[in-house]
Amino acid sequence: MTVSIPDPPRAPREADRPPRRALVAGSVGNFIEWYEFGIYGYFATVIAANFFTPEGGSDLEGLVKTYASFALAFFFRPVGAAVFGRLGDRIGRRPTLICVVLLMTAATTLIGLLPTYDTVGAAAPWLLTLLRVLQGLSAGGEFGGAVSIMTEFAPAGRRGLYGAWQSFTVALGLLGGAGVAALLATVLSEQALNDWGWRLPFLLTLPMGLGALWLRLRLEETPAFRGAEDRTGGAALEPPPRAGEVARAIVLGAGRIMGWAAAGYTFLVVMPSYLQSTLGASFREALIATVVANLGFAASIIPAGLLSDRIGRRPVMLSGAALVAVAAIPLLDLLQDTDRSNLVKGVAVFAAGAAVGLMAGPGPAMLAEMFPTRVRYTGLGLAYSLSNAVFSGCAGLIITETIKRTGEVDIPGYYTTVTCAVSLVALLTLRGDDHRGPLREGHTARTPRPDEPQEAGR
């Protein structure tokens, strides 16, 4: 028996609105998720001082603990992807995404109300970590559902564009978080920001979450999910694809987006703390550099998605991974060069963000095309969350701890170079024509044989 929240009635004149509504409803929850994760990264040094640095503790030690909490939330994302993905593949995308946005909004708002270490002592970091776990669960369920509704509603030949909106709202969320952080750093004194100003960005999630809830309540179920129900007489009655086949696709998908995950968080989220703690930049300077990188990221995502609808996901994503692998270390050397102008450095970080966008634009559609309808929410959600848990969630912790132990300031460059190189290998297995056909119904995407033509230029 299938459990579902009834769809709202549709007037005939609204027949052309479901795809647009799907974009908005999917995007707004995704915006909130990445706004919050961005805020946590941008205020990492402030959070460390308030929750993880008792009197006498070092700032760097507190920052490492802050990123450990950051990483822990990411490791709960695969759990959320599995739990909510299973729900989304059984009862529908719409009711599951409603549950996800409620959980994310509640957890993030409560962070803004938490007592600090000075108030409740050792309980403070544990309470913060608990809420981070809840955020990780909800974030794990967000991606699979958002991408499923966007790509399943997408018109023929437009999945790259529709899926790119998921990544575009990642950029908007990170930019929104950076913008709020920069504004607060400008209008508030450093003391006020550390005492209470850091709470405001988290509390802003409440009205945004209520708006997202309203949009998702008005959303319809996707045609692909409805079609699967019609063919089987109920979503729970159709046997799933073979577990081994799905598991292989999940691992391959995670490998294909490894570079996107690592480079995205290194350049777009971890950079402020890196510039402050390692290169001695001020909080404002670090945020400005991050905003510029995120602007480059946002600028390339939609064009990359559109281009992938024309020439395929493979060449666009390969180009992005190769550019980041080649340019990561020279970029950090440039940022460390005191003789270079701020304009030159700004152009460089903008270009770095744009290169990540070449992977992020086609990425959601590429993942959606790897899995059939009955496991799409779960499969693409797990591939994405596993890759992000290891290579995004751990980015700040790995980079900060390794720099602390070795004193090597180019660690972020080495990290992104290696992960993008691995992604290059995995992306070579993409078929050149997967973007042309319909979404899969009964089997996962197969890896072509070594002697099989790739048709990358089609």
Phi, psi and chi 1 to 4 in degrees:
 res  aa     phi    psi   chi1   chi2   chi3   chi4
   1 MET       -  128.8  177.7  176.8  174.0      -
   2 THR   -90.8  129.0  -58.3      -      -      -
   3 VAL   -98.5  132.2  179.7      -      -      -
   4 SER  -153.1  155.8   62.0      -      -      -
   5 ILE   -88.9  125.2  -62.3  175.9      -      -
   6 PRO   -56.5  139.5  -21.3   31.9      -      -
   7 ASP   -70.3  147.6  -73.2  -25.2      -      -
   8 PRO   -68.2  152.2   25.4  -33.1      -      -
   9 PRO   -65.6  145.9   22.6  -32.6      -      -
  10 ARG  -112.7  129.8  -89.9  178.8   62.8 -167.0
  11 ALA   -82.1  150.2      -      -      -      -
  12 PRO   -57.0  -34.8  -24.9   33.0      -      -
  13 ARG   -72.0   -8.1   58.5 -170.0  175.2   85.8
  14 GLU   -97.6   14.6  -66.0 -176.6  -23.9      -
  15 ALA   -61.1  -25.0      -      -      -      -
  16 ASP   -96.2    5.1   59.4  -22.1      -      -
  17 ARG   -92.0  -24.2  -66.4 -173.5 -177.7  176.9
  18 PRO   -53.2  -45.4  -28.9   36.6      -      -
  19 PRO   -61.0  -41.4  -25.2   36.3      -      -
  20 ARG   -66.9  -40.0 -177.8  172.2   42.8 -175.3
  21 ARG   -64.0  -38.3 -141.1  173.6 -109.1  172.5
  22 ALA   -63.4  -41.0      -      -      -      -
  23 LEU   -60.2  -46.8  -81.7 -178.5      -      -
  24 VAL   -68.4  -47.5  175.5      -      -      -
  25 ALA   -65.8  -37.4      -      -      -      -
  26 GLY   -71.1  -38.0      -      -      -      -
  27 SER   -70.9  -38.4  -62.2      -      -      -
  28 VAL   -68.1  -39.5   69.0      -      -      -
  29 GLY   -66.9  -38.3      -      -      -      -
  30 ASN   -65.1  -38.5 -161.8   58.9      -      -
  31 PHE   -58.0  -47.3  172.1   89.3      -      -
  32 ILE   -62.4  -43.6  -66.2  170.9      -      -
  33 GLU   -56.9  -49.7  173.8 -164.3  -20.7      -
  34 TRP   -80.8  -25.5  -71.0   92.5      -      -
  35 TYR   -59.1  -47.5  163.0   85.0      -      -
  36 GLU   -65.7  -46.0 -174.8  -77.0  -36.5      -
  37 PHE   -65.1  -33.9  -87.9   94.1      -      -
  38 GLY   -65.4  -45.8      -      -      -      -
  39 ILE   -57.5  -43.2  -77.3  -67.6      -      -
  40 TYR   -62.2  -40.4 -169.1   90.8      -      -
  41 GLY   -69.4  -42.0      -      -      -      -
  42 TYR   -67.9  -34.2  -58.3  144.3      -      -
  43 PHE   -98.1   21.9  -78.2   99.1      -      -
  44 ALA   -57.1  -42.2      -      -      -      -
  45 THR   -67.8  -36.1   52.9      -      -      -
  46 VAL   -70.8  -43.7  178.8      -      -      -
  47 ILE   -62.3  -40.1  -68.5  170.7      -      -
  48 ALA   -58.8  -43.2      -      -      -      -
  49 ALA   -67.5  -34.3      -      -      -      -
  50 ASN   -86.1  -27.3  -82.3  -72.9      -      -
  51 PHE  -121.7  -26.8  -71.7   91.1      -      -
  52 PHE  -122.5    5.2  -67.1   98.4      -      -
  53 THR  -125.8   85.8  -49.5      -      -      -
  54 PRO   -64.2  164.9   24.7  -32.9      -      -
  55 GLU   -57.4  126.6 -171.3  172.9   -7.9      -
  56 GLY    99.8  -13.3      -      -      -      -
  57 GLY   -80.8  154.6      -      -      -      -
  58 SER   -83.4  152.1   72.0      -      -      -
  59 ASP   -62.6  -42.0  -69.1  -18.0      -      -
  60 LEU   -66.5  -37.4 -171.1   56.6      -      -
  61 GLU   -62.6  -42.1  179.6 -175.6   -4.5      -
  62 GLY   -64.3  -37.6      -      -      -      -
  63 LEU   -66.5  -39.9 -171.9   59.1      -      -
  64 VAL   -61.0  -43.2  168.8      -      -      -
  65 LYS   -65.3  -37.1  -68.7  178.2  179.7  177.9
  66 THR   -61.9  -43.8  -57.1      -      -      -
  67 TYR   -72.0  -25.2  -82.4  128.8      -      -
  68 ALA   -65.5  -41.7      -      -      -      -
  69 SER   -64.4  -39.0  175.1      -      -      -
  70 PHE   -59.1  -45.9 -169.4   83.9      -      -
  71 ALA   -67.5  -37.9      -      -      -      -
  72 LEU   -59.7  -41.9 -178.8   64.2      -      -
  73 ALA   -60.3  -38.1      -      -      -      -
  74 PHE   -66.2  -33.4  -91.8   87.4      -      -
  75 PHE   -74.4  -14.9  -83.6  102.5      -      -
  76 PHE   -88.4   -8.1  -85.6   87.6      -      -
  77 ARG   -65.2  -41.9  -69.9  177.4   70.6  153.9
  78 PRO   -61.2  -33.7  -24.2   34.4      -      -
  79 VAL   -63.3  -45.9  178.7      -      -      -
  80 GLY   -63.0  -37.8      -      -      -      -
  81 ALA   -64.3  -39.1      -      -      -      -
  82 ALA   -70.3  -45.3      -      -      -      -
  83 VAL   -68.7  -55.2  171.7      -      -      -
  84 PHE   -72.5  -30.0  -71.6  111.5      -      -
  85 GLY   -63.6  -42.5      -      -      -      -
  86 ARG   -62.4  -42.0 -177.2   61.2  173.6  157.8
  87 LEU   -62.3  -45.1  -75.8  173.8      -      -
  88 GLY   -64.3  -32.0      -      -      -      -
  89 ASP   -81.9  -14.2  -74.5  -30.1      -      -
  90 ARG  -103.9  -47.8  -70.1  179.0   66.2   84.9
  91 ILE  -103.7  -12.6   69.8  172.7      -      -
  92 GLY   125.5  156.1      -      -      -      -
  93 ARG   -69.8  -41.7  -74.2   53.8  166.3  131.6
  94 ARG   -62.9  -55.9  176.3  177.1  174.0  -95.4
  95 PRO   -63.0  -32.6   21.1  -32.1      -      -
  96 THR   -68.3  -42.4  -53.5      -      -      -
  97 LEU   -66.8  -27.9  -77.1  171.9      -      -
  98 ILE   -65.7  -44.7  -71.1  171.2      -      -
  99 CYS   -62.3  -40.8  -65.2      -      -      -
 100 VAL   -63.5  -45.6  164.9      -      -      -
 101 VAL   -69.8  -31.3   77.1      -      -      -
 102 LEU   -64.5  -43.7  -76.3  171.3      -      -
 103 LEU   -66.9  -44.3 -178.8   58.5      -      -
 104 MET   -62.4  -44.0  172.9   61.2   82.3      -
 105 THR   -63.8  -44.8  -58.6      -      -      -
 106 ALA   -63.8  -46.1      -      -      -      -
 107 ALA   -65.2  -43.1      -      -      -      -
 108 THR   -68.9  -40.5  -54.8      -      -      -
 109 THR   -62.4  -40.2  -57.5      -      -      -
 110 LEU   -65.3  -30.1  -73.7  173.0      -      -
 111 ILE   -59.1  -39.1  -73.4 -179.9      -      -
 112 GLY   -67.4  -12.6      -      -      -      -
 113 LEU  -108.0   -1.0  -59.8  173.0      -      -
 114 LEU   -67.5  142.1  -82.0 -178.8      -      -
 115 PRO   -72.5  150.6   26.7  -33.4      -      -
 116 THR   -92.8  179.1   62.7      -      -      -
 117 TYR   -60.0  -37.3 -162.1  101.3      -      -
 118 ASP   -64.8  -24.5  -71.4  -18.3      -      -
 119 THR   -91.1  -48.1  -55.9      -      -      -
 120 VAL  -120.1    5.4  -64.1      -      -      -
 121 GLY    69.9 -138.7      -      -      -      -
 122 ALA   -65.3  -14.0      -      -      -      -
 123 ALA   -69.2  -26.5      -      -      -      -
 124 ALA   -59.7  -52.2      -      -      -      -
 125 PRO   -64.6  -30.9   19.1  -31.3      -      -
 126 TRP   -69.4  -40.5  -73.9  106.8      -      -
 127 LEU   -64.2  -42.4  -69.8  170.9      -      -
 128 LEU   -62.3  -43.7  176.0   62.5      -      -
 129 THR   -64.6  -38.5  -59.6      -      -      -
 130 LEU   -59.6  -44.5  173.4   62.2      -      -
 131 LEU   -68.2  -32.6  -68.2  176.6      -      -
 132 ARG   -65.1  -35.6  -67.9  -67.5  -63.3  166.3
 133 VAL   -63.7  -44.3  167.0      -      -      -
 134 LEU   -62.3  -39.2  -65.8  178.8      -      -
 135 GLN   -63.4  -40.4  -73.2  179.0  -39.4      -
 136 GLY   -62.1  -41.6      -      -      -      -
 137 LEU   -61.3  -46.7  -68.3  172.6      -      -
 138 SER   -69.2  -38.9   61.5      -      -      -
 139 ALA   -64.5  -34.9      -      -      -      -
 140 GLY   -63.3  -32.3      -      -      -      -
 141 GLY   -85.0  -12.4      -      -      -      -
 142 GLU   -76.3  -48.4  173.1   65.9   32.0      -
 143 PHE   -61.8  -50.7  179.5   85.0      -      -
 144 GLY   -58.9  -41.4      -      -      -      -
 145 GLY   -70.8  -43.4      -      -      -      -
 146 ALA   -62.6  -45.8      -      -      -      -
 147 VAL   -68.5  -36.6  173.1      -      -      -
 148 SER   -60.3  -48.6  -69.0      -      -      -
 149 ILE   -69.2  -35.6   63.7  168.2      -      -
 150 MET   -66.1  -47.2  -71.0  174.9  178.3      -
 151 THR   -79.1  -30.5   54.7      -      -      -
 152 GLU   -75.6  -23.9  -71.0  175.0    0.5      -
 153 PHE   -89.0  -13.1  -91.6  117.8      -      -
 154 ALA   -64.6  138.5      -      -      -      -
 155 PRO   -65.0  161.3  -17.4   29.7      -      -
 156 ALA   -55.6  135.1      -      -      -      -
 157 GLY    76.2   10.3      -      -      -      -
 158 ARG  -125.3   13.4  -55.1  -65.5  -66.4  -82.2
 159 ARG   -63.5  -36.0  -76.1 -163.9  -58.2  -91.1
 160 GLY   -61.2  -43.3      -      -      -      -
 161 LEU   -65.7  -48.7  172.1   61.0      -      -
 162 TYR   -64.0  -44.5  -88.8   55.7      -      -
 163 GLY   -64.8  -31.3      -      -      -      -
 164 ALA   -62.6  -24.9      -      -      -      -
 165 TRP   -64.4  -28.4  -83.0   92.8      -      -
 166 GLN   -61.9  -49.6 -171.8  -79.6  -26.1      -
 167 SER   -67.3  -34.6  -64.1      -      -      -
 168 PHE   -63.6  -39.6 -174.2   62.7      -      -
 169 THR   -73.4  -21.5   49.7      -      -      -
 170 VAL   -60.1  -48.7  170.0      -      -      -
 171 ALA   -61.8  -43.2      -      -      -      -
 172 LEU   -63.8  -40.0  -67.6 -177.3      -      -
 173 GLY   -63.8  -44.2      -      -      -      -
 174 LEU   -65.7  -40.1  -66.5  174.2      -      -
 175 LEU   -66.0  -40.7  -80.5  170.2      -      -
 176 GLY   -61.8  -42.9      -      -      -      -
 177 GLY   -64.1  -43.5      -      -      -      -
 178 ALA   -65.6  -38.8      -      -      -      -
 179 GLY   -64.4  -44.1      -      -      -      -
 180 VAL   -64.2  -42.8  169.1      -      -      -
 181 ALA   -62.8  -43.4      -      -      -      -
 182 ALA   -65.2  -40.0      -      -      -      -
 183 LEU   -62.8  -45.8  176.9   63.6      -      -
 184 LEU   -64.7  -38.1  -69.7  173.7      -      -
 185 ALA   -66.3  -23.7      -      -      -      -
 186 THR   -84.9  -43.2  -59.4      -      -      -
 187 VAL   -90.1  -19.3  -58.2      -      -      -
 188 LEU  -107.9  150.3  -62.8  177.9      -      -
 189 SER   -70.6  161.6   66.8      -      -      -
 190 GLU   -60.1  -36.8 -175.7  175.5   -9.0      -
 191 GLN   -66.1  -45.1 -175.2   64.4   42.4      -
 192 ALA   -65.2  -38.9      -      -      -      -
 193 LEU   -62.3  -43.0 -171.4   67.6      -      -
 194 ASN   -72.6  -31.5  -70.1  -24.8      -      -
 195 ASP   -78.6  -49.8  -71.6  -14.6      -      -
 196 TRP  -143.3  -20.2   56.6  -92.3      -      -
 197 GLY   -63.0  -30.3      -      -      -      -
 198 TRP   -64.0  -21.0   64.0  -90.9      -      -
 199 ARG   -72.6  -30.3  -62.2 -178.7 -177.8  -86.4
 200 LEU   -58.0  -44.9  -62.0  178.4      -      -
 201 PRO   -60.8  -33.5  -21.9   32.9      -      -
 202 PHE   -72.6  -38.5  -66.4   97.7      -      -
 203 LEU   -68.0  -27.2  -63.8  176.0      -      -
 204 LEU   -62.8  -18.7  -81.0  174.3      -      -
 205 THR   -64.9  -27.8  -52.9      -      -      -
 206 LEU   -60.7  -55.0 -179.4   58.0      -      -
 207 PRO   -64.5  -34.4   19.9  -31.6      -      -
 208 MET   -64.9  -41.5  -70.7 -168.6  -66.0      -
 209 GLY   -65.5  -37.6      -      -      -      -
 210 LEU   -65.4  -37.2  -66.9  176.0      -      -
 211 GLY   -64.5  -40.4      -      -      -      -
 212 ALA   -65.5  -38.6      -      -      -      -
 213 LEU   -61.5  -44.0  175.3   62.3      -      -
 214 TRP   -60.8  -42.6  177.6   75.6      -      -
 215 LEU   -65.7  -39.8  -72.5  167.4      -      -
 216 ARG   -74.9  -27.5  -71.8 -173.2  172.3  178.6
 217 LEU   -65.9  -25.8  -74.7  170.0      -      -
 218 ARG   -91.3   -2.4  -59.5  176.7   69.7 -125.3
 219 LEU   -77.9  147.0 -177.0   66.0      -      -
 220 GLU   -95.9  162.4  -60.3  174.9   12.9      -
 221 GLU   -73.4  153.8 -167.1   51.5   81.1      -
 222 THR   -75.4  150.1   69.9      -      -      -
 223 PRO   -60.1  -36.9  -20.8   31.0      -      -
 224 ALA   -64.7  -43.8      -      -      -      -
 225 PHE   -67.4  -42.5 -175.3   83.6      -      -
 226 ARG   -61.2  -40.5  -77.5  177.0  165.8  171.3
 227 GLY   -63.9  -39.4      -      -      -      -
 228 ALA   -64.6  -39.6      -      -      -      -
 229 GLU   -63.7  -42.0  -77.6 -169.3  -53.4      -
 230 ASP   -62.6  -38.3  -68.8  -16.9      -      -
 231 ARG   -74.1  -27.5  -72.6 -169.6  -62.2  -84.7
 232 THR  -105.2  -10.1   62.3      -      -      -
 233 GLY    75.8   20.7      -      -      -      -
 234 GLY   140.3  136.5      -      -      -      -
 235 ALA   -62.2  -31.2      -      -      -      -
 236 ALA   -76.9   -9.5      -      -      -      -
 237 LEU   -91.0  -17.8  -59.9  179.3      -      -
 238 GLU   -82.8  125.7 -177.9 -179.7  -77.2      -
 239 PRO   -65.5  138.1   22.6  -32.0      -      -
 240 PRO   -72.8  162.2   27.9  -34.5      -      -
 241 PRO   -59.8  163.0  -21.2   32.0      -      -
 242 ARG   -59.4  135.8  -70.1  173.3  -61.1 -173.8
 243 ALA   -60.2  -41.2      -      -      -      -
 244 GLY   -63.7  -39.1      -      -      -      -
 245 GLU   -64.5  -43.8 -173.6 -178.2    3.2      -
 246 VAL   -66.1  -41.8  175.5      -      -      -
 247 ALA   -61.8  -41.3      -      -      -      -
 248 ARG   -63.4  -40.0  -74.8 -167.4  -63.4  -87.8
 249 ALA   -65.9  -37.2      -      -      -      -
 250 ILE   -63.5  -46.4  -71.0  170.9      -      -
 251 VAL   -63.6  -42.9  172.1      -      -      -
 252 LEU   -64.8  -42.8  179.6   59.2      -      -
 253 GLY   -61.5  -41.4      -      -      -      -
 254 ALA   -62.0  -39.9      -      -      -      -
 255 GLY   -65.7  -37.3      -      -      -      -
 256 ARG   -65.6  -29.8  -72.7  173.5  175.8  175.1
 257 ILE  -106.6    9.8   64.7  170.5      -      -
 258 MET   -55.8  -47.4  179.4 -166.8  -57.1      -
 259 GLY   -65.2  -40.1      -      -      -      -
 260 TRP   -58.2  -47.4  165.9   20.5      -      -
 261 ALA   -62.2  -49.3      -      -      -      -
 262 ALA   -69.2  -49.0      -      -      -      -
 263 ALA   -67.8  -38.0      -      -      -      -
 264 GLY   -59.7  -48.3      -      -      -      -
 265 TYR   -74.9  -32.3 -104.0   77.3      -      -
 266 THR   -66.6  -48.3  -60.2      -      -      -
 267 PHE   -84.2  -27.0  -68.4  148.4      -      -
 268 LEU  -106.2  -18.6  -52.0  177.2      -      -
 269 VAL  -125.0  -47.7  176.5      -      -      -
 270 VAL   -76.5  -21.8  176.3      -      -      -
 271 MET   -53.0  -42.4 -174.2 -180.0  -74.7      -
 272 PRO   -57.8  -46.8  -23.8   33.0      -      -
 273 SER   -67.3  -37.1  -63.4      -      -      -
 274 TYR   -62.9  -46.5  166.9   77.0      -      -
 275 LEU   -64.7  -35.3  -67.8  175.8      -      -
 276 GLN   -74.4  -52.6  -69.4  174.0   79.6      -
 277 SER   -78.1  -26.7   61.6      -      -      -
 278 THR  -104.9  -41.7  -55.3      -      -      -
 279 LEU  -104.2   -0.8  -58.8 -173.6      -      -
 280 GLY    76.2   19.4      -      -      -      -
 281 ALA   -73.8  156.4      -      -      -      -
 282 SER   -78.0  166.5   69.0      -      -      -
 283 PHE   -60.0  -43.4 -174.6   55.8      -      -
 284 ARG   -64.9  -44.6  -71.6 -171.6 -177.7   90.3
 285 GLU   -61.1  -41.7  -69.5  171.1  -21.6      -
 286 ALA   -65.3  -40.8      -      -      -      -
 287 LEU   -67.6  -39.2  -80.1  174.2      -      -
 288 ILE   -61.9  -44.5  -70.4  171.3      -      -
 289 ALA   -59.8  -39.6      -      -      -      -
 290 THR   -69.7  -38.9  -54.4      -      -      -
 291 VAL   -61.0  -42.6  167.5      -      -      -
 292 VAL   -63.3  -43.5  172.5      -      -      -
 293 ALA   -62.1  -40.7      -      -      -      -
 294 ASN   -70.0  -30.4  -84.3  -77.4      -      -
 295 LEU   -64.6  -41.9  -74.5  172.3      -      -
 296 GLY   -63.5  -41.1      -      -      -      -
 297 PHE   -58.9  -50.2  179.7   59.0      -      -
 298 ALA   -64.1  -37.0      -      -      -      -
 299 ALA   -66.6  -28.4      -      -      -      -
 300 SER   -97.2  -13.3   67.2      -      -      -
 301 ILE   -65.8  -54.9  -71.8  170.9      -      -
 302 ILE   -64.0  -46.2  -61.9  -62.5      -      -
 303 PRO   -58.2  -37.6  -26.6   35.5      -      -
 304 ALA   -66.1  -40.7      -      -      -      -
 305 GLY   -63.0  -44.2      -      -      -      -
 306 LEU   -61.7  -45.0  -83.1  167.9      -      -
 307 LEU   -62.9  -36.9 -176.1   61.4      -      -
 308 SER   -68.4  -23.9   75.7      -      -      -
 309 ASP   -71.4  -22.2  -78.9  -28.7      -      -
 310 ARG   -94.0  -45.3  -65.6 -179.3   61.8   86.3
 311 ILE  -113.6   -5.2   66.6  173.2      -      -
 312 GLY   108.8  157.4      -      -      -      -
 313 ARG   -70.5  -35.0  -38.8  -62.6  179.1 -149.2
 314 ARG   -59.3  -55.7 -173.9  172.0 -178.3  -95.8
 315 PRO   -66.0  -33.0   20.6  -31.3      -      -
 316 VAL   -69.7  -46.8 -179.3      -      -      -
 317 MET   -69.9  -36.1  -63.4 -173.5   71.7      -
 318 LEU   -60.8  -40.3  -80.4  171.5      -      -
 319 SER   -62.5  -44.0  -62.4      -      -      -
 320 GLY   -63.9  -45.5      -      -      -      -
 321 ALA   -63.0  -41.1      -      -      -      -
 322 ALA   -65.8  -42.4      -      -      -      -
 323 LEU   -61.9  -44.3  -75.3  171.2      -      -
 324 VAL   -66.4  -42.8  173.8      -      -      -
 325 ALA   -59.9  -38.8      -      -      -      -
 326 VAL   -78.9  -35.2  169.7      -      -      -
 327 ALA   -97.8  -10.0      -      -      -      -
 328 ALA   -60.1  -51.4      -      -      -      -
 329 ILE   -69.3  -44.3  -66.2  175.3      -      -
 330 PRO   -57.7  -33.3  -27.5   35.7      -      -
 331 LEU   -63.0  -46.8  169.9   66.1      -      -
 332 LEU   -65.3  -37.5  -66.8 -174.1      -      -
 333 ASP   -61.6  -37.7  -69.0  -18.9      -      -
 334 LEU   -65.9  -42.8  177.1   64.2      -      -
 335 LEU   -64.9  -28.3  -67.3  177.3      -      -
 336 GLN   -83.5  -11.3  -63.4  161.2   27.5      -
 337 ASP   -81.2  108.4 -171.3  -11.4      -      -
 338 THR   -70.6  -15.2   56.5      -      -      -
 339 ASP   -83.8  -14.0  -66.1  -29.8      -      -
 340 ARG   -80.9  144.1  -64.6  -73.9 -173.5  174.6
 341 SER   -74.7  159.5   68.7      -      -      -
 342 ASN   -64.5  -29.7  -71.8  -25.5      -      -
 343 LEU   -64.8  -45.5  176.5   60.6      -      -
 344 VAL   -62.8  -43.3  171.6      -      -      -
 345 LYS   -64.8  -37.5  -66.8  178.6  179.5  179.7
 346 GLY   -64.0  -42.7      -      -      -      -
 347 VAL   -62.3  -38.9  171.2      -      -      -
 348 ALA   -66.1  -45.7      -      -      -      -
 349 VAL   -71.7  -30.2  -64.9      -      -      -
 350 PHE   -62.7  -44.3 -176.6   91.7      -      -
 351 ALA   -65.7  -37.2      -      -      -      -
 352 ALA   -63.1  -43.7      -      -      -      -
 353 GLY   -62.6  -39.3      -      -      -      -
 354 ALA   -64.7  -36.8      -      -      -      -
 355 ALA   -64.5  -39.5      -      -      -      -
 356 VAL   -63.8  -36.3  178.2      -      -      -
 357 GLY   -62.4  -27.7      -      -      -      -
 358 LEU   -65.6  -28.7  -67.6  178.3      -      -
 359 MET   -83.9  -37.7  -65.6 -178.7  -80.4      -
 360 ALA   -74.5  -29.8      -      -      -      -
 361 GLY   -63.1  -57.8      -      -      -      -
 362 PRO   -78.4  -14.3  -10.3   26.5      -      -
 363 GLY   -55.8  -49.8      -      -      -      -
 364 PRO   -59.9  -44.7  -27.8   37.1      -      -
 365 ALA   -64.6  -38.9      -      -      -      -
 366 MET   -58.4  -44.4 -179.7  -86.2  -64.9      -
 367 LEU   -66.9  -41.9  -71.6  174.8      -      -
 368 ALA   -60.8  -34.6      -      -      -      -
 369 GLU   -75.3  -10.0  -71.0  159.2   -2.8      -
 370 MET   -85.0  -17.0  -66.6 -179.0   67.4      -
 371 PHE  -126.5  144.4  -60.6   94.1      -      -
 372 PRO   -75.1  165.6   25.6  -32.4      -      -
 373 THR   -54.5  -43.5  -59.4      -      -      -
 374 ARG   -67.3  -17.5  -59.3  -48.7  -43.8  148.2
 375 VAL  -130.0   14.7  -64.4      -      -      -
 376 ARG   -65.4  -48.4 -178.0  169.5  -63.5  122.2
 377 TYR   -56.2  -49.1 -163.5  138.6      -      -
 378 THR   -68.3  -47.4  -54.9      -      -      -
 379 GLY   -64.5  -52.5      -      -      -      -
 380 LEU   -71.7  -30.6   69.9   88.7      -      -
 381 GLY   -65.2  -41.8      -      -      -      -
 382 LEU   -68.8  -42.3  -84.0  172.3      -      -
 383 ALA   -58.5  -45.2      -      -      -      -
 384 TYR   -68.2  -47.1 -178.3   79.8      -      -
 385 SER   -71.3  -35.2   59.4      -      -      -
 386 LEU   -64.6  -44.7  -75.7  169.6      -      -
 387 SER   -63.4  -42.2 -170.3      -      -      -
 388 ASN   -70.7  -35.1  -85.2  -91.0      -      -
 389 ALA   -60.1  -44.1      -      -      -      -
 390 VAL   -81.1  -45.5  177.6      -      -      -
 391 PHE  -103.5  -15.5  -57.3  105.8      -      -
 392 SER  -101.7  -55.2  -69.7      -      -      -
 393 GLY   -59.2  -32.2      -      -      -      -
 394 CYS   -90.9   -4.6  -68.7      -      -      -
 395 ALA   -58.1  -52.1      -      -      -      -
 396 GLY   -62.1  -42.4      -      -      -      -
 397 LEU   -65.5  -47.0 -179.2   61.2      -      -
 398 ILE   -62.8  -47.6  -69.5  171.4      -      -
 399 ILE   -65.0  -48.5  -70.2  168.4      -      -
 400 THR   -65.4  -45.8  -54.2      -      -      -
 401 GLU   -66.9  -38.6 -177.8   66.5   20.0      -
 402 THR   -69.0  -39.8  -53.3      -      -      -
 403 ILE   -63.7  -40.2  -68.8  174.0      -      -
 404 LYS   -59.9  -40.5  174.4 -175.1  172.0 -176.4
 405 ARG   -81.9  -33.8  -69.2  178.4  178.9  -85.3
 406 THR  -106.4  -24.0   66.3      -      -      -
 407 GLY    75.2    6.2      -      -      -      -
 408 GLU   -84.8  114.5  173.8   57.4   64.3      -
 409 VAL   -83.1   -7.9  -64.3      -      -      -
 410 ASP   -91.8   10.6  -77.2  -22.6      -      -
 411 ILE   -54.3  -43.3  -67.9  -61.6      -      -
 412 PRO   -58.5  -35.2  -24.5   34.8      -      -
 413 GLY   -67.5  -43.6      -      -      -      -
 414 TYR   -62.9  -41.3  -61.7  137.7      -      -
 415 TYR   -61.3  -49.5 -178.9   67.4      -      -
 416 THR   -70.9  -33.4   52.2      -      -      -
 417 THR   -63.2  -47.4  -63.5      -      -      -
 418 VAL   -65.0  -46.1  170.7      -      -      -
 419 THR   -66.0  -38.4   51.0      -      -      -
 420 CYS   -69.1  -33.0  -76.9      -      -      -
 421 ALA   -63.9  -40.4      -      -      -      -
 422 VAL   -65.9  -41.5  175.3      -      -      -
 423 SER   -60.4  -37.5  -89.4      -      -      -
 424 LEU   -56.8  -43.3  -80.4  169.0      -      -
 425 VAL   -64.6  -45.4  175.9      -      -      -
 426 ALA   -66.2  -37.4      -      -      -      -
 427 LEU   -68.1  -24.1  -73.6  166.9      -      -
 428 LEU   -64.3  -18.2  -72.4  171.4      -      -
 429 THR   -82.6   -6.0   66.6      -      -      -
 430 LEU   -65.8  138.7  -92.7  172.7      -      -
 431 ARG   -78.1  146.8  -71.5  171.9   55.4   85.9
 432 GLY   -76.5  -14.5      -      -      -      -
 433 ASP  -116.2   11.0   59.2   -9.5      -      -
 434 ASP   -62.8  -25.9  -82.1  -11.4      -      -
 435 HIS   -75.2  -13.2   65.0  -66.8      -      -
 436 ARG   -88.5  -32.2  -61.5 -172.4 -179.7  -81.7
 437 GLY   -86.2  177.1      -      -      -      -
 438 PRO   -72.5  165.1   27.5  -34.7      -      -
 439 LEU   -62.5  148.9  -74.7  172.0      -      -
 440 ARG   -73.8  147.7  -58.4  173.0 -170.0  -85.9
 441 GLU  -111.7  -44.3  -66.2  -62.4  -24.5      -
 442 GLY  -120.0    3.9      -      -      -      -
 443 HIS  -155.8  159.2   55.5   87.5      -      -
 444 THR   -85.4  165.9   55.1      -      -      -
 445 ALA   -65.3  135.9      -      -      -      -
 446 ARG   -97.1  154.2   64.8 -175.3 -179.8   87.7
 447 THR   -86.1  126.7  -57.6      -      -      -
 448 PRO   -66.3  151.7   23.1  -31.9      -      -
 449 ARG   -67.2  155.6  -60.7 -174.6  -51.1  -87.4
 450 PRO   -57.3  -30.3  -24.7   34.3      -      -
 451 ASP   -93.4    7.0   59.4  -18.0      -      -
 452 GLU   -90.2  134.3 -173.7  174.2    3.3      -
 453 PRO   -59.9  141.8  -20.6   30.5      -      -
 454 GLN   -90.2  -24.0  -63.9  -67.8  -51.5      -
 455 GLU    54.6   37.7  -59.8  176.2  -84.6      -
 456 ALA   -62.7  -27.9      -      -      -      -
 457 GLY   -86.1   -2.1      -      -      -      -
 458 ARG   -76.5      -  -71.4 -176.7   56.6 -173.6
